[in-house]
Amino acid sequence: MTLEALSTAAAVGTFLVIAATAAAALVQLRHLRVSNQLEALLAILSLPYDPVLSESFQFVSHELETRMCDPQFRRELEAAQVDRKIHKELLVCDYYERLGSIVKNGLIPEELYFDNSTPDQYWKLLSQVIAIRRRFRGPVAYDNFEYLIARSREYDRHHPNGTYPPHMGRVEIQDVWLAEDRPSSTDSHSEPYSR
């Protein structure tokens, strides 16, 4: 074997080692990215269980509609600084604002988040709060929250029946209480679930 052939073989060998190392590094980076995204998603999904935020979600779900009927409560929302101990709804808005930024900037894949959560229900409950905050702050107030909802609605349009894999069989569930809970088929609540 000539010196030239040995040199070529060594170059090819070096190239193969570098290529294999690069491929292994790419695989490692992908696993690291997926691991980081999962960690971020789990952190995001656990935040509403934090006592302060959990109480704020409960406030929005059960008290906000009544409180919004109070003109003084609404006036307080127009202030530059709002007491979030009284206006717990703003903590929920802040949560979704940050989450919208995270999704918008691709820090977690939106499909991963929307497969685990439906923020639209809170947008509906908070839309008038946001409208009041935007009176003086303009459309930038909670625009990441708005972005999250726009993307969520687009996701729902593309997945009207959920994301259960179509090639997978469903697990049968027998609704043993149906006859007792809905004795009349003409009952207005007897409609099957629709998304």
Number of C-alpha atoms within 10 A of each C-alpha: 5 7 8 9 10 11 11 12 12 12 12 12 12 12 12 12 12 12 12 12 12 12 12 12 12 12 12 12 12 12 12 12 14 14 12 14 17 16 13 15 18 12 11 17 13 10 13 16 12 10 10 14 17 15 17 25 21 15 17 22 15 11 13 19 14 9 15 14 10 10 9 10 13 17 12 16 20 17 12 9 8 13 11 11 11 11 20 20 26 21 19 22 23 14 16 24 19 16 21 22 16 18 20 17 11 11 15 20 16 19 13 13 19 17 15 11 10 14 16 16 10 17 19 11 15 19 13 14 20 21 17 18 23 17 12 12 13 12 13 10 18 21 17 21 23 20 18 26 21 13 17 21 16 11 16 17 11 11 13 10 10 12 11 11 8 7 6 7 8 9 6 6 6 7 7 8 9 10 10 8 10 13 11 11 10 9 9 8 11 13 9 6 6 6 8
